[in-house]
Amino acid sequence: MVQNDNSEERKWLKKKYSMLVNRIKTKPSYKDVVNHFKSVEEFIECWLGKVEWWLNPQIDRISNDPKLGYSPSNIQWLSEEAHREKSNRERASLTDAQAREAFYRAESTWALAEEYGTSQATIQKLKAGISYRWLRLRGD
């Protein structure tokens, strides 16, 4: 296989794949990356020429449905700014009442995210008191 014209893109995609595989250790939903792509080469071939890699986009799931995971049809590549805006919208979709309830529940952040239809990161930030919107819950 000739790599002259796209060797930098291949390196970038390989690095993204490695990063995702390494995240399996801390984020169970990333195991879907391995389930959908049997190898780094399969991941590279799927995305080669389809991603504006020189802008260093972030991989993002279109739907947080765990059944879809990181399947190619559920992946989009977003700029850092667009990814941040999407995350902010997801946090805004959680009402104060839901946030208060989730804050005090003992279930995993993954289970709560699925139940409330938001991202695991949103629930994790809520429980850690990182998200400014819900900091007041820690004082209740």
Solvent accessible surface area in square Angstrom, and as a share of the most:
residue,aa,sasa,rsa
1,M,162,0.72
2,V,117,0.67
3,Q,86,0.38
4,N,126,0.65
5,D,145,0.75
6,N,38,0.20
7,S,38,0.25
8,E,96,0.43
9,E,15,0.07
10,R,15,0.05
11,K,124,0.52
12,W,30,0.11
13,L,0,0.00
14,K,110,0.47
15,K,148,0.63
16,K,24,0.10
17,Y,22,0.08
18,S,49,0.32
19,M,61,0.27
20,L,0,0.00
21,V,49,0.28
22,N,90,0.46
23,R,91,0.33
24,I,54,0.27
25,K,171,0.72
26,T,107,0.62
27,K,60,0.25
28,P,69,0.43
29,S,13,0.08
30,Y,17,0.06
31,K,105,0.45
32,D,17,0.09
33,V,0,0.00
34,V,58,0.33
35,N,82,0.42
36,H,65,0.29
37,F,4,0.02
38,K,152,0.65
39,S,48,0.31
40,V,45,0.26
41,E,75,0.34
42,E,73,0.33
43,F,0,0.00
44,I,7,0.03
45,E,76,0.34
46,C,34,0.20
47,W,24,0.08
48,L,38,0.19
49,G,67,0.64
50,K,142,0.60
51,V,7,0.04
52,E,98,0.44
53,W,65,0.23
54,W,161,0.57
55,L,114,0.57
56,N,93,0.48
57,P,9,0.06
58,Q,56,0.25
59,I,15,0.08
60,D,14,0.07
61,R,27,0.10
62,I,93,0.47
63,S,37,0.24
64,N,45,0.23
65,D,56,0.29
66,P,61,0.39
67,K,182,0.77
68,L,75,0.37
69,G,0,0.00
70,Y,13,0.05
71,S,13,0.08
72,P,56,0.35
73,S,97,0.63
74,N,4,0.02
75,I,11,0.06
76,Q,54,0.24
77,W,42,0.15
78,L,32,0.16
79,S,59,0.38
80,E,108,0.48
81,E,106,0.47
82,A,35,0.27
83,H,49,0.22
84,R,125,0.46
85,E,82,0.37
86,K,30,0.13
87,S,27,0.17
88,N,71,0.36
89,R,148,0.54
90,E,31,0.14
91,R,35,0.13
92,A,67,0.52
93,S,74,0.47
94,L,1,0.01
95,T,71,0.41
96,D,60,0.31
97,A,76,0.59
98,Q,61,0.27
99,A,0,0.00
100,R,97,0.35
101,E,90,0.40
102,A,0,0.00
103,F,34,0.14
104,Y,125,0.48
105,R,63,0.23
106,A,108,0.83
107,E,77,0.35
108,S,63,0.41
109,T,29,0.17
110,W,69,0.24
111,A,47,0.36
112,L,0,0.00
113,A,6,0.04
114,E,109,0.49
115,E,102,0.46
116,Y,33,0.13
117,G,59,0.56
118,T,3,0.02
119,S,17,0.11
120,Q,17,0.07
121,A,41,0.32
122,T,1,0.01
123,I,0,0.00
124,Q,92,0.41
125,K,69,0.29
126,L,1,0.01
127,K,54,0.23
128,A,54,0.42
129,G,9,0.09
130,I,116,0.59
131,S,8,0.05
132,Y,181,0.69
133,R,70,0.26
134,W,3,0.01
135,L,86,0.43
136,R,135,0.49
137,L,4,0.02
138,R,133,0.49
139,G,73,0.70
140,D,109,0.56
